[in-house]
Amino acid sequence: MLRAERERARVRAHLESALEVTSASTSGLRLPRRVRARRERLLAHLGAYIDAERYPVNDVSREPTPIFVDRRGHRCAVAALLEATGEDALVERIAERQNLARVRALADDPALVDWLAHHGLGAHEAARIQPAYHAHLEADWKPTASLVAGAHVAATETVGAEGVGLAGARLGVRRNVHGSTDSGNSVYGSVAFVAEYTRVAVAQRGGTHHVSLLLQWEPHGNSRDVQWYLLGGPLASLDADDRPGSGFGAQAGAGFSFRRRSVPLLFELVGQGIGQRGYATARIGLQLGVVW
């Protein structure tokens, strides 16, 4: 977070300096009154953009360059000014075709040239406003929830092999880290702390309730679309009788999810070990579900 805060402060200082210089420029005094009024409104929009601090993150380039619109939809200063004056289509076109271009490289775009003239802003002033964005990381906390179901095979000291089915839910919080390294490599990862409840049915023996606290870790370097992760934590079996019985143990596993897609599926390979009233049970199986 310190790197992200330093980057935000650097971008803000750049923009405040550009706003001060542009506001003090005498070039605006030579403009027609209506154009001068539009220029003043545009600079007021720039002040509001600076205060909002919704600056983009360049996590797609190996070099610190401008980025018109980042993956979260945050606009650079020039894109934000275009959007504030109704030029949404122009913002979308530039972001699609020249998202990392500097303003000077866009100087031959007729629509941008006309917009600059309409608002009394010189190309050199727009270029001064536009900063480059360095790589940095940001983190945020969000709730997370899952529905899971699965099938395991088990081995016990007294019964032998068993078939196990389960279904349940998870609820917790997730700390997402996103951005890029100084070398420009995309970074995405997270850590989630969740409570899990599952209803477990053991073939020919009955059912029990499982509760667990899980830590889920997605290493940095994951794709934002597909997340590989490890999970594990303590596990308790709560049962009123001895079939299959109460006890304590742990579970661990690995999985991957498509949490950011329209169908947010997860797939996991999980192993469990439980001590239950005089005997131990070891299980391994596949689980699938949906995750948010």
C-alpha positions as CSV (number, residue, x, y, z in Angstrom):
1,M,0.0,0.0,0.0
2,L,2.9,2.4,0.6
3,R,3.9,2.1,-3.0
4,A,0.4,2.8,-4.2
5,E,0.1,5.8,-1.9
6,R,3.4,7.2,-3.2
7,E,2.3,6.7,-6.8
8,R,-1.1,8.4,-6.1
9,A,0.7,11.3,-4.4
10,R,3.1,11.6,-7.4
11,V,0.3,11.7,-9.9
12,R,-1.6,14.2,-7.9
13,A,1.4,16.5,-7.6
14,H,1.9,16.3,-11.3
15,L,-1.7,17.2,-12.0
16,E,-1.8,20.0,-9.5
17,S,1.3,21.5,-11.1
18,A,-0.2,21.2,-14.6
19,L,-3.5,22.8,-13.4
20,E,-1.6,25.7,-11.8
21,V,0.5,26.4,-14.9
22,T,-2.5,26.1,-17.3
23,S,-4.7,28.3,-15.2
24,A,-2.0,31.0,-15.0
25,S,-1.3,30.9,-18.7
26,T,-2.1,34.1,-20.6
27,S,-3.1,32.1,-23.7
28,G,-6.7,31.8,-22.4
29,L,-7.0,35.6,-22.3
30,R,-6.8,35.9,-26.1
31,L,-9.7,33.5,-26.7
32,P,-13.2,34.5,-27.5
33,R,-15.4,34.9,-24.5
34,R,-17.4,31.7,-25.1
35,V,-14.3,29.6,-25.7
36,R,-12.7,31.1,-22.6
37,A,-15.7,30.1,-20.6
38,R,-15.5,26.5,-21.8
39,R,-11.8,26.5,-21.0
40,E,-12.5,27.6,-17.4
41,R,-15.2,24.9,-17.0
42,L,-12.7,22.3,-18.3
43,L,-10.1,23.3,-15.8
44,A,-12.8,23.1,-13.1
45,H,-13.4,19.5,-14.2
46,L,-9.7,18.9,-13.9
47,G,-9.7,20.2,-10.3
48,A,-12.6,17.8,-9.4
49,Y,-10.7,14.9,-11.1
50,I,-7.6,15.6,-9.0
51,D,-9.6,15.7,-5.8
52,A,-11.4,12.4,-6.6
53,E,-8.0,10.6,-6.9
54,R,-9.5,7.8,-9.1
55,Y,-6.3,7.6,-11.2
56,P,-5.7,4.6,-13.5
57,V,-3.1,1.9,-12.8
58,N,-0.8,0.9,-15.7
59,D,-0.5,-2.8,-15.3
60,V,-0.1,-3.7,-19.0
61,S,3.1,-1.9,-20.0
62,R,6.7,-2.7,-19.0
63,E,7.5,1.0,-19.2
64,P,5.8,3.9,-17.3
65,T,3.5,5.3,-19.9
66,P,0.2,7.0,-20.0
67,I,-2.8,4.8,-20.0
68,F,-6.1,6.2,-21.2
69,V,-8.5,3.7,-19.5
70,D,-7.3,1.0,-17.1
71,R,-8.8,-2.4,-16.5
72,R,-11.0,-1.1,-13.7
73,G,-12.4,1.6,-15.9
74,H,-10.4,4.5,-14.3
75,R,-9.7,7.3,-16.7
76,C,-6.5,9.3,-17.1
77,A,-6.9,13.1,-16.7
78,V,-7.4,13.8,-20.5
79,A,-9.9,10.9,-20.8
80,A,-11.8,12.2,-17.8
81,L,-12.0,15.7,-19.3
82,L,-13.2,14.3,-22.6
83,E,-15.9,12.3,-20.8
84,A,-16.9,15.2,-18.6
85,T,-17.7,17.2,-21.8
86,G,-19.7,14.4,-23.5
87,E,-17.0,12.8,-25.6
88,D,-17.7,9.2,-24.4
89,A,-17.4,7.7,-27.9
90,L,-14.0,9.4,-28.5
91,V,-12.7,8.1,-25.1
92,E,-13.9,4.6,-26.0
93,R,-12.3,4.7,-29.5
94,I,-8.9,6.0,-28.2
95,A,-8.9,3.4,-25.3
96,E,-9.6,0.6,-27.8
97,R,-7.0,1.6,-30.5
98,Q,-4.3,3.7,-28.7
99,N,-4.7,3.2,-25.0
100,L,-1.0,3.8,-24.2
101,A,-0.5,6.8,-26.6
102,R,0.7,10.2,-25.4
103,V,-1.4,13.2,-26.3
104,R,1.3,14.4,-28.8
105,A,0.9,11.1,-30.7
106,L,-2.8,11.8,-31.0
107,A,-2.3,15.3,-32.4
108,D,-3.4,14.1,-35.9
109,D,-6.8,12.8,-34.6
110,P,-9.3,15.3,-36.1
111,A,-11.9,14.7,-33.3
112,L,-9.3,15.4,-30.6
113,V,-8.0,18.4,-32.4
114,D,-11.5,19.8,-32.7
115,W,-12.2,19.2,-29.1
116,L,-9.0,21.0,-28.0
117,A,-9.9,24.0,-30.1
118,H,-13.5,24.0,-29.0
119,H,-12.3,24.2,-25.3
120,G,-9.5,26.6,-25.9
121,L,-6.8,24.1,-24.8
122,G,-3.5,23.8,-26.6
123,A,-2.0,20.4,-27.5
124,H,1.0,21.3,-25.4
125,E,-1.2,22.0,-22.4
126,A,-3.0,18.7,-22.8
127,A,0.3,17.0,-23.1
128,R,1.4,18.7,-19.8
129,I,-1.7,17.5,-18.1
130,Q,-1.2,13.9,-19.1
131,P,1.1,12.0,-16.7
132,A,2.8,8.6,-17.1
133,Y,1.8,5.9,-14.6
134,H,4.3,3.7,-12.9
135,A,3.7,0.2,-11.8
136,H,2.4,-0.3,-8.3
137,L,0.1,-2.5,-6.2
138,E,-3.2,-1.7,-4.6
139,A,-5.2,-3.8,-2.2
140,D,-8.9,-3.9,-1.2
141,W,-11.1,-6.0,1.1
142,K,-14.3,-7.5,-0.2
143,P,-16.9,-10.1,1.0
144,T,-16.7,-13.5,-0.5
145,A,-19.2,-16.4,-0.6
146,S,-19.3,-19.8,-2.2
147,L,-21.7,-22.8,-2.6
148,V,-19.9,-26.1,-2.9
149,A,-20.8,-29.8,-3.4
150,G,-18.5,-32.8,-3.8
151,A,-17.8,-36.5,-3.5
152,H,-15.0,-38.1,-1.5
153,V,-13.6,-41.5,-0.9
154,A,-12.7,-42.4,2.7
155,A,-10.8,-45.0,4.6
156,T,-11.3,-45.6,8.4
157,E,-9.5,-47.8,10.9
158,T,-12.6,-49.9,11.7
159,V,-15.0,-49.7,8.7
160,G,-12.7,-49.6,5.7
161,A,-13.5,-47.8,2.5
162,E,-16.5,-45.4,2.4
163,G,-18.2,-43.2,0.0
164,V,-19.0,-39.6,1.1
165,G,-21.1,-36.9,-0.4
166,L,-21.3,-33.3,0.8
167,A,-22.9,-29.9,0.1
168,G,-22.5,-26.6,1.9
169,A,-21.6,-23.0,1.9
170,R,-18.7,-20.6,2.7
171,L,-18.8,-17.0,3.8
172,G,-15.9,-14.7,4.6
173,V,-13.7,-11.8,3.5
174,R,-11.1,-11.5,0.8
175,R,-8.1,-9.2,0.4
176,N,-7.4,-8.6,-3.3
177,V,-4.0,-7.3,-4.5
178,H,-3.8,-6.0,-8.0
179,G,-1.4,-3.9,-10.1
180,S,2.0,-4.6,-11.6
181,T,5.6,-4.9,-10.6
182,D,8.3,-2.4,-11.5
183,S,9.2,-4.6,-14.5
184,G,5.6,-4.3,-15.8
185,N,4.5,-7.8,-15.0
186,S,0.8,-8.0,-14.2
187,V,0.1,-8.9,-10.6
188,Y,-3.1,-10.3,-9.1
189,G,-3.5,-12.4,-6.0
190,S,-5.6,-12.6,-2.9
191,V,-6.0,-14.1,0.6
192,A,-9.5,-15.1,1.9
193,F,-10.6,-16.0,5.4
194,V,-13.9,-18.0,5.3
195,A,-16.1,-20.0,7.5
196,E,-17.4,-23.2,6.0
197,Y,-20.5,-25.4,6.8
198,T,-21.2,-28.6,5.0
199,R,-23.7,-31.4,5.5
200,V,-21.9,-34.7,5.0
201,A,-23.5,-38.0,4.1
202,V,-21.5,-41.2,4.6
203,A,-22.7,-44.2,2.7
204,Q,-24.6,-46.7,4.9
205,R,-23.6,-44.9,8.1
206,G,-25.6,-41.6,8.2
207,G,-24.9,-38.0,8.2
208,T,-23.0,-35.4,10.2
209,H,-22.3,-31.6,10.2
210,H,-18.9,-30.3,9.3
211,V,-17.7,-26.7,10.3
212,S,-14.4,-25.4,9.3
213,L,-12.3,-22.2,9.2
214,L,-10.4,-21.9,5.9
215,L,-7.5,-19.8,4.6
216,Q,-7.5,-19.5,0.8
217,W,-4.3,-18.2,-0.8
218,E,-4.0,-17.1,-4.4
219,P,-0.4,-16.4,-5.3
220,H,0.6,-13.2,-7.1
221,G,0.9,-13.6,-10.8
222,N,-2.6,-15.2,-11.2
223,S,-4.7,-14.1,-14.1
224,R,-7.7,-11.9,-13.2
225,D,-9.9,-14.4,-15.1
226,V,-8.5,-17.6,-13.6
227,Q,-7.3,-17.9,-10.0
228,W,-5.2,-20.9,-8.7
229,Y,-5.2,-21.2,-5.0
230,L,-4.4,-23.3,-2.0
231,L,-6.8,-23.8,1.0
232,G,-6.6,-25.3,4.4
233,G,-7.7,-25.1,8.0
234,P,-9.1,-26.8,11.1
235,L,-12.3,-29.0,10.8
236,A,-14.9,-30.2,13.3
237,S,-17.5,-33.0,12.8
238,L,-20.6,-32.4,14.9
239,D,-22.9,-35.4,15.3
240,A,-25.3,-36.5,18.0
241,D,-24.5,-40.2,17.7
242,D,-21.6,-42.5,16.8
243,R,-22.6,-42.9,13.1
244,P,-20.3,-41.4,11.9
245,G,-19.5,-39.5,15.1
246,S,-18.1,-36.2,16.3
247,G,-14.5,-35.3,16.1
248,F,-11.8,-32.9,15.1
249,G,-9.3,-32.7,12.3
250,A,-8.1,-30.6,9.4
251,Q,-8.5,-30.3,5.7
252,A,-6.2,-29.0,2.9
253,G,-6.4,-28.8,-0.9
254,A,-5.9,-26.9,-4.1
255,G,-8.3,-25.5,-6.7
256,F,-8.9,-22.9,-9.3
257,S,-11.9,-20.6,-10.0
258,F,-13.3,-18.3,-12.6
259,R,-14.5,-15.8,-10.0
260,R,-14.7,-12.8,-12.3
261,R,-16.6,-14.5,-15.1
262,S,-20.4,-14.5,-15.7
263,V,-20.5,-18.2,-14.4
264,P,-18.0,-18.1,-11.5
265,L,-17.2,-21.8,-11.1
266,L,-14.7,-23.3,-8.8
267,F,-13.0,-26.8,-8.8
268,E,-11.1,-28.3,-5.9
269,L,-9.1,-31.3,-4.9
270,V,-9.4,-31.6,-1.1
271,G,-8.1,-34.0,1.5
272,Q,-9.4,-34.4,5.1
273,G,-8.3,-36.1,8.2
274,I,-10.6,-36.5,11.2
275,G,-10.4,-38.3,14.6
276,Q,-13.9,-39.5,15.6
277,R,-14.6,-41.3,18.8
278,G,-12.0,-44.0,18.8
279,Y,-11.0,-44.1,15.2
280,A,-9.5,-41.9,12.4
281,T,-10.9,-41.2,9.0
282,A,-8.9,-40.0,5.9
283,R,-10.8,-38.7,2.9
284,I,-9.9,-37.3,-0.5
285,G,-12.2,-36.1,-3.2
286,L,-13.3,-33.5,-5.7
287,Q,-15.5,-30.5,-5.1
288,L,-17.1,-28.0,-7.4
289,G,-19.3,-25.0,-6.9
290,V,-19.7,-21.3,-7.5
291,V,-17.8,-18.4,-5.9
292,W,-18.3,-14.7,-5.6
